[in-house]
Amino acid sequence: MAGPSLRPHVHWAQRHRELFLRVDLSDVRNPDITITDNVLHFRAQGHGAKGDNIYEFEIEFLEPVEPKPVCRVTQRQLNITVQKKESNWWERLTKQEKRPLFLAPDFDRWLDESDAEMELKEKEEEKINKMKIESRVPKDPFKHLKKGYLIMYNLVQFLGFSWIFVNMTVRLFILGKGNMEIHLFSKMVGFLCLTDSFYDTFHTISDMMYFCQTLALMEIMNSLIGLVRSPLIPAVVQVFGRNFVLFVILGSLEEMQSKPVVFFVFYFWSITELFRYPYYMLSCIGIEWKPLTWLRYTVWIPLYPLGGLAEAVCIVQSIPIFSETGKFSLGLPNPLNVTIQFPFVLQIYLIALFLGIFVNFRHLYKQRKQHLGPKKRKMK
């Protein structure tokens, strides 16, 4: 049979609009706190002066209060905040003149009326100063226009790369399967026919890829003028790296346009952008979808190195062709008698390509840590 309930030690303080009650109970369980007819009823189990017991008390307030108290439980105590219905200073807490024995002032939070008025005045001044500072900051008249432009840019890029991805996926499974059915007599021939289904990837996809990658130059401009917070160097590395492969390597050599590696280059590029552009588009309107955030900062881990490897293979395969044709090789005036061979430039570019991959990989890893790391989870 449970013993009689006990009263805990309660400390109180006030401000013009609030009352603060601190109940000296640790390990509080099942707190029941209500205000009825301007009387606060408290009942909870916890560890107090008389050990682990059920503690309860009632306080009839001097003046009317709001009927919804706010309770915050910690390991060592329980804090209750009650809002006064009218902003004024009470001469005491309870309606009865004699203070209950379990109730005492909370000297850690105690202020007299003049101190409280000073605190209230300081808060008002702080609020006014904050409003003055905010009013001095010039408002951007083009804010909505910029946001609309960024939403439209990311939407167009998303639709473009979605078209590329869907088109290539359909061709891979339908055309590849059809070719394999025609050559059922040999698995090896079937595999070769599946590879042959890649040969017209460039001719089918290039126009849309040209459009998307040309439009991607705006990302450099957006970062340069401060329209977005993305750092400039990673944007330059990615955009110029892709455009070099697309326009210089693939666009200028017909021999390269029918190679299977083109399929992999375009495919890895498009998959990455399927998550990046919708993430940025939703960010413009203040929406964060957690699965999309995870995908945006995770899929690049396998795809980015694979995309870089496919670009490197593409460059390596083009070097013999540039050597034979002499295309883009620069012959200097006769007195110097020196010719800059473009294949040599490509070999140097291969080194720069892997350095660029390292730079962007490091940048993306930092972003992933910022958005998905332990600190982000704690804040939530």
C-alpha positions in Angstrom: 0.0 0.0 0.0 1.4 3.3 -1.1 2.3 5.9 1.7 0.7 9.4 2.0 1.8 11.9 -0.6 4.3 14.6 0.4 5.0 18.2 -0.5 8.2 19.0 -2.4 10.3 22.1 -1.9 9.1 24.7 -4.5 11.0 27.9 -5.4 9.3 30.8 -7.3 10.2 34.0 -9.1 8.3 36.4 -11.4 8.5 38.8 -14.2 5.8 41.2 -15.4 4.3 38.6 -17.7 5.5 35.3 -16.2 5.8 33.1 -13.1 8.6 30.6 -12.6 8.3 27.6 -10.3 11.2 25.2 -9.7 10.2 22.0 -8.0 13.1 20.2 -6.2 12.4 16.7 -7.5 14.9 14.5 -9.4 14.1 11.6 -11.7 10.5 12.8 -12.0 8.0 10.3 -13.4 4.4 10.7 -14.5 4.0 14.5 -13.8 0.4 15.7 -13.7 0.2 19.5 -13.8 -3.1 21.4 -14.3 -4.5 24.8 -13.6 -8.2 24.8 -12.7 -10.1 27.9 -11.3 -6.8 29.7 -11.0 -5.3 26.9 -8.8 -2.3 25.0 -9.9 -2.5 21.2 -9.1 0.7 19.3 -9.1 1.3 15.5 -8.6 4.3 13.5 -9.6 6.5 10.7 -8.5 10.2 11.5 -8.0 13.1 11.6 -5.6 12.8 14.5 -3.1 13.6 15.3 0.5 11.7 12.2 1.7 13.2 9.9 -0.9 11.4 8.3 -3.8 7.7 9.1 -3.2 4.6 10.6 -4.7 4.7 14.4 -4.2 1.9 16.9 -4.6 0.8 20.4 -3.8 -1.7 23.1 -4.8 -1.1 26.9 -5.3 -4.0 29.4 -5.6 -2.5 32.3 -7.4 -2.9 35.9 -6.3 -4.3 37.1 -9.6 -5.7 35.3 -12.8 -3.2 33.3 -14.9 -3.4 31.4 -18.2 -4.7 27.8 -17.7 -1.9 26.2 -19.8 1.4 25.9 -17.8 4.6 24.9 -19.6 6.6 22.1 -17.9 10.2 21.2 -18.5 11.6 18.1 -16.8 15.4 17.7 -16.1 17.3 15.0 -14.3 17.6 17.2 -11.1 14.4 19.3 -11.1 11.1 20.2 -12.7 10.5 23.7 -14.0 7.0 25.2 -14.6 6.3 28.5 -16.4 2.9 30.1 -16.0 1.7 33.2 -18.0 -0.1 36.0 -16.2 -3.3 37.2 -17.8 -2.3 40.8 -17.2 1.2 42.2 -17.2 1.9 43.6 -13.7 4.0 43.0 -10.6 2.5 40.8 -7.8 3.2 41.6 -4.2 3.2 37.8 -3.5 2.5 34.6 -5.3 -0.5 33.1 -3.4 -3.9 34.4 -2.6 -3.4 33.5 1.0 -1.3 36.1 2.8 0.7 33.6 4.8 3.3 31.9 2.6 3.1 28.0 2.6 6.0 26.3 4.3 7.0 24.4 1.2 7.3 27.6 -0.9 10.3 29.9 -1.0 11.8 32.6 -3.3 14.1 31.4 -6.1 17.0 33.7 -5.4 18.8 32.5 -8.6 16.1 34.2 -10.7 14.7 36.7 -8.2 14.3 40.3 -9.2 12.5 43.1 -7.5 10.1 45.3 -9.5 12.6 47.9 -10.5 15.1 45.3 -11.7 12.4 43.6 -13.7 11.4 46.9 -15.3 15.0 47.5 -16.2 15.2 44.0 -17.7 12.0 44.6 -19.7 13.3 47.9 -20.9 16.6 46.4 -22.0 14.7 43.7 -24.0 12.5 46.4 -25.7 15.6 48.4 -26.6 17.3 45.3 -27.9 14.2 44.6 -30.0 14.1 48.1 -31.3 17.8 48.1 -32.2 17.4 44.8 -34.0 14.6 46.3 -36.1 16.7 49.4 -36.9 19.6 47.2 -38.0 17.3 45.1 -40.2 15.8 48.3 -41.7 19.2 49.5 -42.7 19.9 46.4 -44.7 18.9 47.2 -48.2 16.1 44.9 -49.5 16.9 43.2 -52.8 14.2 44.3 -55.3 15.2 41.4 -57.6 14.9 38.7 -54.9 11.9 37.0 -56.4 13.2 37.4 -59.9 16.5 35.7 -59.0 14.6 32.8 -57.2 12.4 32.3 -60.2 15.4 32.2 -62.5 17.1 29.6 -60.3 14.0 27.5 -60.1 13.5 27.6 -63.9 17.2 26.9 -64.6 17.3 23.8 -62.4 13.9 22.6 -63.7 15.1 22.9 -67.4 18.4 21.1 -66.6 16.5 18.3 -64.7 14.1 17.8 -67.6 17.0 17.8 -70.1 19.0 15.2 -68.2 15.9 13.1 -67.5 15.2 12.9 -71.2 18.8 11.8 -71.8 18.6 9.2 -69.1 15.2 7.7 -70.1 16.2 7.7 -73.8 19.5 5.9 -73.1 17.9 3.4 -70.7 15.1 2.5 -73.2 17.6 2.0 -76.0 19.9 -0.1 -73.7 17.1 -2.6 -72.8 15.0 -2.6 -75.9 17.6 -2.3 -78.7 20.2 -4.4 -76.8 17.6 -7.1 -76.2 16.4 -7.1 -79.8 19.9 -7.5 -81.1 20.6 -10.4 -78.7 17.4 -12.2 -79.9 18.5 -12.0 -83.5 21.9 -13.7 -82.7 20.8 -16.4 -80.3 23.3 -18.9 -81.8 26.1 -17.4 -79.8 26.3 -15.7 -76.4 29.5 -14.0 -77.5 27.9 -12.6 -80.7 24.9 -11.5 -78.6 27.3 -9.6 -76.3 28.9 -7.9 -79.3 25.5 -6.9 -80.6 24.6 -5.4 -77.3 27.8 -3.4 -77.5 26.9 -2.4 -81.1 23.7 -1.0 -79.8 25.8 1.8 -78.2 27.2 3.0 -81.5 24.6 5.7 -82.3 24.4 7.0 -78.7 26.2 10.2 -79.7 24.0 10.9 -82.8 20.8 10.3 -80.8 21.7 12.1 -77.6 24.3 14.7 -78.6 21.9 17.6 -79.4 20.3 17.5 -75.9 23.7 17.0 -74.2 25.1 20.0 -76.1 22.1 22.1 -74.9 22.4 21.0 -71.3 26.2 21.4 -71.1 26.2 24.7 -72.8 23.5 25.9 -70.4 25.6 24.6 -67.5 28.0 27.5 -68.2 25.5 29.6 -66.3 26.5 27.7 -63.1 29.9 29.4 -63.3 28.3 32.8 -63.8 25.8 32.2 -61.0 28.7 31.4 -58.6 30.8 34.3 -59.9 28.2 37.0 -59.3 27.1 35.5 -56.0 23.7 34.4 -57.1 24.4 31.0 -55.4 26.7 30.1 -52.5 28.5 27.3 -54.4 32.3 27.8 -54.6 33.6 28.8 -58.0 36.5 26.4 -58.5 34.5 23.1 -58.3 31.9 24.5 -60.7 34.6 25.5 -63.2 36.4 22.1 -62.9 33.2 20.2 -63.6 31.7 22.3 -66.3 34.8 22.9 -68.4 36.0 19.3 -67.9 32.7 17.9 -69.3 32.6 20.5 -72.1 36.2 19.7 -73.1 35.2 16.0 -73.5 31.9 16.8 -75.2 32.9 19.5 -77.7 36.7 18.9 -78.3 37.0 15.1 -78.0 33.6 13.8 -79.1 32.3 16.7 -81.1 35.4 17.1 -83.3 36.2 13.4 -84.0 33.6 11.4 -85.9 35.7 8.3 -85.2 35.0 8.8 -81.4 31.3 9.3 -81.8 30.6 5.6 -82.5 32.6 4.2 -79.6 30.8 2.5 -76.7 32.6 4.6 -74.1 30.3 7.5 -75.2 27.4 5.7 -73.7 29.0 5.4 -70.3 30.2 9.0 -70.3 26.7 10.3 -71.0 25.0 7.8 -68.7 27.1 8.6 -65.7 26.7 12.3 -66.2 22.9 12.1 -66.5 22.3 9.9 -63.5 24.2 12.3 -61.2 22.2 15.3 -62.4 18.9 13.5 -61.9 19.3 14.1 -58.1 21.4 17.3 -58.1 19.1 19.6 -60.0 15.8 18.7 -58.3 17.6 19.1 -54.9 18.7 22.6 -55.8 15.2 23.4 -57.3 13.5 22.5 -54.0 16.1 24.3 -52.0 15.2 27.5 -53.8 11.7 27.4 -52.3 12.8 26.2 -48.9 11.8 22.6 -49.2 14.1 19.8 -48.0 13.0 16.2 -48.9 15.2 13.9 -46.8 15.4 10.9 -49.3 16.4 13.3 -52.1 19.0 15.0 -49.9 20.5 11.6 -49.1 20.6 10.6 -52.7 22.0 14.0 -53.8 24.9 13.6 -51.4 25.4 9.9 -51.8 25.1 8.7 -55.4 28.1 10.8 -56.5 30.3 8.5 -54.4 30.3 5.7 -57.0 29.2 7.7 -60.0 31.8 10.5 -59.9 34.8 8.3 -60.1 33.2 6.1 -62.7 32.3 9.2 -64.8 35.9 10.5 -64.4 37.2 7.0 -65.5 34.9 7.0 -68.5 36.2 10.5 -69.5 39.8 9.3 -69.1 39.1 6.3 -71.3 37.5 8.6 -73.9 40.6 10.8 -73.9 43.0 7.8 -74.2 41.1 6.4 -77.1 41.2 9.7 -78.9 45.0 10.3 -78.6 46.0 7.9 -81.5 43.3 9.5 -83.7 44.6 13.0 -83.0 48.2 11.8 -83.7 47.2 10.4 -87.1 45.1 13.4 -88.2 47.3 16.2 -86.6 44.1 17.9 -85.6 44.5 20.9 -83.2 48.3 20.5 -83.3 49.9 23.9 -83.4 52.9 24.6 -85.6 54.8 27.6 -84.4 56.8 30.0 -86.7 59.9 28.6 -88.4 62.5 30.4 -86.3 61.4 28.4 -83.3 60.9 25.2 -85.4 58.6 23.7 -82.7 55.2 22.1 -83.0 52.9 21.6 -80.1 51.3 18.2 -80.6 47.7 18.0 -79.3 48.1 14.4 -78.1 50.8 15.7 -75.7 48.3 18.3 -74.5 45.8 15.5 -73.9 48.4 13.6 -71.8 48.9 16.7 -69.7 45.1 17.1 -69.4 44.8 13.5 -68.1 46.8 14.5 -65.1 44.7 17.6 -64.7 41.6 15.5 -65.0 42.5 13.3 -62.0 43.5 16.4 -60.0 40.2 17.9 -60.8 38.4 14.7 -59.7 40.3 14.9 -56.4 39.3 18.6 -55.9 35.6 18.0 -56.6 35.6 14.7 -54.6 37.0 16.6 -51.6 34.4 19.4 -52.0 31.5 16.9 -52.3 32.7 15.0 -49.3 32.7 18.1 -47.2 29.2 18.9 -48.4 28.0 15.4 -47.5 29.5 15.7 -44.1 27.8 19.1 -43.6 24.4 17.9 -44.7 24.4 14.3 -43.5 27.1 14.2 -40.8 26.6 13.8 -37.0 26.4 17.5 -36.4 23.4 17.8 -38.8 21.6 15.0 -37.0 22.2 16.5 -33.6 20.6 19.8 -34.7 17.5 18.0 -35.8 
